[in-house]
Amino acid sequence: MESILSTSITVPLGRAEVFDFFANAENLGRVTPPELSFRIDSPTPVPMAEGTLIDYTIRLHGVPMRWRTRIAAWEPPDVFVDEQLKGPYAQWVHTHRLTEVPGGVRIDDTVRYALPLWPLSAVVHPLVRRQLRRIFTFRQETVASLLLGARAHLATIAPVRFS
């Protein structure tokens, strides 16, 4: 069964500057909670473009999980999409969309995901949602801090939503 996670943050910066931040794959580790021990396994720097493959490892409760994602769409400075080719989800498609708004840019994240072994995985889905909410809340706060520094309070952060 597919679920959708969505969230957004608005920052008082230009779209190109914000897109450049996300175009640097190494920043993915910076916006991932430290307890996940995120590590890029692909040679760095990773040249971002449609079709780019990125291998990385995270640790969840000490258990290593290897992921491989492919950049499915790359349209600077508006949107890019990464999709899991190998990893813990039956489906993971993450769309990053940047939209100019009065006073800055809105960063929208939409993740379409499905857990493996449905309906058996329905038992753990509430735990997965709680973990994803924590990860994306951390991500938003850290993006604001990294992009704005002492001005992070100027960011408008929307809560993580599921549907």
C-alpha positions in Angstrom: 0.0 0.0 0.0 1.4 3.4 -1.0 1.7 6.2 1.5 2.6 9.8 0.9 4.7 12.0 3.1 4.8 15.8 2.4 6.3 18.8 4.0 7.6 22.2 3.1 9.9 24.9 4.3 10.1 28.5 3.1 13.4 30.4 3.2 14.3 34.0 2.3 16.7 33.0 -0.4 16.8 32.6 -4.2 15.8 29.4 -5.9 19.2 28.9 -7.6 21.1 29.2 -4.3 18.8 26.7 -2.6 18.9 24.3 -5.5 22.7 24.4 -5.5 22.6 23.3 -1.8 20.6 20.2 -2.7 22.7 19.6 -5.8 25.6 18.8 -3.5 25.0 15.1 -2.6 27.3 15.4 0.4 24.7 17.7 2.0 22.3 14.7 2.3 24.5 13.5 5.2 24.4 16.9 6.8 20.5 16.9 6.9 20.1 13.3 8.1 19.9 12.7 11.9 23.3 11.7 13.2 22.0 8.5 14.8 21.4 7.1 11.3 25.1 7.2 10.6 24.5 8.2 7.0 27.5 7.5 4.7 27.8 7.9 0.9 29.5 4.9 -0.5 29.7 6.2 -4.1 32.9 8.2 -5.0 32.5 11.8 -4.1 31.8 14.4 -5.3 28.8 12.9 -6.9 28.0 14.6 -10.3 24.3 15.2 -10.1 22.2 14.7 -13.3 19.3 12.6 -14.5 20.4 8.9 -14.3 23.0 9.5 -11.5 23.3 6.5 -9.2 24.1 7.1 -5.5 25.0 4.3 -3.1 24.8 4.9 0.6 24.4 3.2 3.9 22.4 4.2 7.0 22.1 2.4 10.3 18.7 2.1 11.9 19.0 0.9 15.5 22.5 -0.2 14.7 21.4 -2.4 11.7 23.2 -1.3 8.5 20.9 -0.7 5.5 22.3 -0.2 2.0 20.5 2.0 -0.4 20.9 2.7 -4.1 19.0 5.7 -5.5 18.8 7.0 -9.0 18.1 10.6 -10.0 15.0 10.0 -12.0 14.5 13.7 -12.9 16.9 16.7 -12.8 15.5 20.1 -13.8 17.5 22.9 -12.2 16.5 25.1 -10.4 12.9 23.7 -10.2 12.8 20.0 -9.3 14.6 16.8 -8.9 13.4 13.3 -8.1 15.4 10.5 -6.5 14.0 7.0 -6.4 15.2 4.0 -4.5 16.4 1.1 -6.7 17.7 -1.0 -3.8 16.8 -0.5 -0.1 14.4 -1.2 2.7 11.2 0.1 1.0 9.2 -1.6 -1.7 8.8 1.9 -3.2 10.5 5.2 -2.4 10.2 8.2 -4.8 11.2 11.5 -3.3 10.3 14.7 -5.3 12.1 17.9 -4.3 10.3 21.0 -5.8 11.4 24.6 -5.4 8.9 27.4 -6.0 9.5 31.1 -5.8 7.1 32.8 -3.4 7.0 36.3 -2.1 10.1 36.8 0.0 11.9 33.7 -1.0 11.6 30.1 -2.1 9.4 27.2 -0.8 11.0 23.8 -0.7 8.4 21.1 -1.0 9.3 17.5 -0.3 6.9 14.7 -1.4 7.8 11.1 -0.8 5.7 8.3 -2.2 6.6 5.1 -0.3 5.5 1.6 0.3 6.7 -0.9 2.8 7.6 -4.4 1.7 5.5 -7.5 2.5 2.2 -5.6 2.8 -0.2 -6.4 4.6 2.2 -7.9 7.1 4.2 -4.7 7.3 1.0 -2.8 8.3 2.0 -3.7 11.9 5.2 -1.7 11.8 3.8 1.2 9.6 3.0 3.4 12.6 6.6 3.1 13.8 7.9 3.8 10.3 5.7 6.9 10.1 7.0 8.1 13.5 10.6 7.6 12.4 10.0 9.4 9.0 8.3 12.3 10.8 11.4 12.7 13.0 13.8 12.4 10.1 12.0 15.0 8.0 11.5 17.4 11.0 15.2 17.2 11.6 15.9 17.7 7.9 13.8 20.9 7.8 15.3 22.4 10.9 18.8 21.6 9.7 18.2 22.9 6.2 17.1 26.2 7.7 20.1 26.3 10.0 22.6 25.5 7.2 21.1 27.8 4.6 20.4 30.7 7.0 22.7 30.4 9.9 21.7 32.8 12.7 18.7 33.9 10.5 17.2 30.3 10.7 14.3 31.8 12.7 13.2 33.5 9.4 12.3 30.1 7.9 8.7 29.0 7.8 8.5 25.3 8.5 5.3 23.3 7.8 4.6 20.1 9.8 5.3 16.7 8.2 2.0 15.3 6.9 1.0 11.8 5.8 -1.8 10.7 3.5 
